[in-house]
Amino acid sequence: MRPTAENARGIVDASRYLVLATADEEGRPWSTPVYFAHVGCREFFWVSSPDAVHSRNIAVRPEVGIAAFDSSAEIGTGQGVYMSAVAAEIVEGAEGALEVFSRRSLGHGGRVWTLDDVRGDSGMRLYRAVAGTHSMLAKDGRPDHRVPVDPG
């Protein structure tokens, strides 16, 4: 699959989970898959416990890496979208993000999420990452040769 904006959008749209790469304040890496929704392949939303390692890492170091890919692709044929982003818990104005998240959740057989689900004693919070860069593998025979793409 060639690294084009259309292919990048297709990968993100088809993926239910993204891999979120975080680091703690000492720089120790941590990665975890999270179910997500997105707007325009730039804004990504997920729900997690604030006690999860990745959530605690985001609280002290908001710079994250994101990868979306098809894990069922045949060996040597896979392609992914790699992003650098800045993430944070959404504290105010979560209604629009919850609408986006709920719409995708319903489309995948999930449920509608409300403010009560991500506030107070619920144990869950809503997070947002805004991607600054996107890239895909060039597939030109050079190892890990990534080229920029703009899925916007």
C-alpha positions in Angstrom: 0.0 0.0 0.0 1.4 3.3 -1.1 1.9 6.2 1.4 -1.0 8.5 0.3 -3.4 10.7 2.2 -6.3 8.4 1.0 -4.5 5.3 2.3 -3.7 6.9 5.6 -7.3 7.9 6.1 -8.4 4.4 5.2 -6.1 2.8 7.7 -7.2 5.1 10.5 -10.9 4.7 9.6 -10.6 0.9 9.5 -8.7 0.6 12.8 -10.6 0.2 16.0 -7.6 0.5 18.2 -4.5 2.6 18.1 -1.3 2.0 19.9 -0.5 4.9 22.2 3.2 5.3 23.2 3.9 7.3 26.3 6.8 7.8 28.6 7.0 8.6 32.3 8.9 11.6 33.8 12.2 9.7 33.7 11.6 8.7 30.0 10.7 5.1 30.6 8.5 4.0 27.6 5.1 2.5 27.8 2.7 1.5 25.0 -0.9 0.3 25.1 -3.7 -0.2 22.7 -6.8 2.0 23.2 -10.2 1.9 21.4 -10.5 5.3 19.8 -12.6 7.7 17.8 -11.2 10.5 15.7 -12.0 13.7 13.8 -10.2 14.2 10.5 -7.3 11.9 11.5 -6.0 14.8 13.6 -8.0 14.6 16.8 -8.1 11.3 18.6 -10.4 10.5 21.6 -10.4 7.5 24.0 -11.7 6.6 27.5 -9.3 5.3 30.1 -8.8 5.2 33.8 -6.7 8.1 35.1 -4.8 5.4 37.2 -3.7 3.6 34.0 0.1 3.8 33.3 -0.5 5.6 30.0 -2.8 8.2 31.7 -0.4 8.9 34.5 2.4 9.2 31.9 0.3 11.7 29.9 -0.2 13.8 33.0 3.5 14.3 33.4 4.7 14.1 29.7 1.9 14.9 27.2 4.0 14.2 24.1 2.9 10.8 22.7 3.4 8.6 19.7 0.5 6.9 17.9 0.4 4.1 15.5 -2.7 2.8 13.6 -2.4 -0.3 11.5 -4.1 -3.5 10.4 -2.6 -6.3 12.5 -4.2 -9.0 10.3 -2.2 -8.0 7.2 0.0 -10.7 5.6 3.7 -10.7 6.5 5.5 -8.1 4.4 2.3 -6.4 3.2 1.3 -4.3 6.2 1.2 -0.6 6.4 0.5 1.8 9.2 0.1 5.5 10.0 2.6 6.9 12.5 1.8 10.1 14.4 3.4 12.4 16.9 0.9 14.1 19.1 0.1 16.0 22.3 -2.4 14.4 24.6 -4.3 15.4 27.7 -7.4 14.6 29.7 -10.4 16.6 28.6 -11.5 18.5 31.6 -13.9 21.1 30.2 -16.0 21.0 27.0 -16.2 17.2 26.6 -19.6 17.1 25.1 -18.5 17.3 21.4 -15.8 14.8 22.0 -18.2 12.4 23.7 -20.6 12.7 20.7 -17.7 11.7 18.4 -16.7 8.8 20.6 -20.3 7.6 21.2 -21.1 7.7 17.4 -18.1 5.4 16.7 -18.8 3.2 19.7 -22.4 2.7 18.5 -21.1 1.8 15.0 -18.9 -0.9 16.5 -21.7 -2.4 18.7 -20.8 -0.3 21.8 -22.8 2.2 23.7 -23.4 5.9 24.1 -21.1 7.6 26.6 -22.2 10.4 28.8 -20.5 13.0 31.0 -21.4 10.9 34.0 -19.4 8.0 32.5 -16.2 10.1 32.5 -16.5 12.3 35.5 -16.8 12.0 39.3 -16.6 8.5 40.8 -16.9 6.7 37.5 -13.2 5.8 37.5 -12.9 6.7 33.8 -11.9 9.9 32.0 -12.0 11.1 28.4 -8.7 11.9 26.7 -7.7 13.7 23.5 -4.6 13.7 21.4 -3.9 16.1 18.6 -1.6 14.8 15.9 1.1 17.2 14.7 2.7 14.9 12.1 1.7 11.8 10.1 3.9 9.4 8.2 3.8 6.0 6.5 6.4 3.6 5.4 7.8 4.4 1.9 7.9 0.7 1.0 10.9 1.4 -1.1 13.1 -1.4 0.3 14.9 0.9 2.8 14.3 -0.1 6.4 11.9 2.0 8.3 11.9 4.8 5.7 8.9 6.9 6.6 7.5 9.6 4.5 5.2 12.4 5.5 1.5 12.2 4.6 -1.3 14.7 5.2 -4.6 12.8 5.7 -6.3 16.1 6.3 
